[in-house]
Amino acid sequence: MVAIKDLDVSKYLVHCASTMARMTAQLEMGENETCWWVINHRAQNHILLGPLRFFNHGCRSNAKFASYSSKKFVPRIKAKIKAGDEITLFYGRRPPWFM
């Protein structure tokens, strides 16, 4: 994702909110499926739906995951971003919410 305008620290990108959906038989992934993020939340598998799953990882990211509601996440800006800069998220070394 690339910023189309300057973004200040602590801004929540609510237009990029993504939600978790509990995995069911209908949502099971194919063996070669790579566009889903599987999250283990409260001992149940969920998938992340929405634009947040398209943000790239950055070891020195300029945004972080923030809770928007009980099952929604948004990126929150943690370093000033100029228009045209990529917005990146640190996925974590071994984040517990990704399988």
Secondary structure, 3 states (H helix, E strand, C coil): CECCCCECCCCECHHHCEEEEECCHHHCCCCCCCCCCEEEECCEEEEEECHHHHCEECCCCCEEEEEEECCEEEEEECCCECCCCECEECCCCCCCCEC
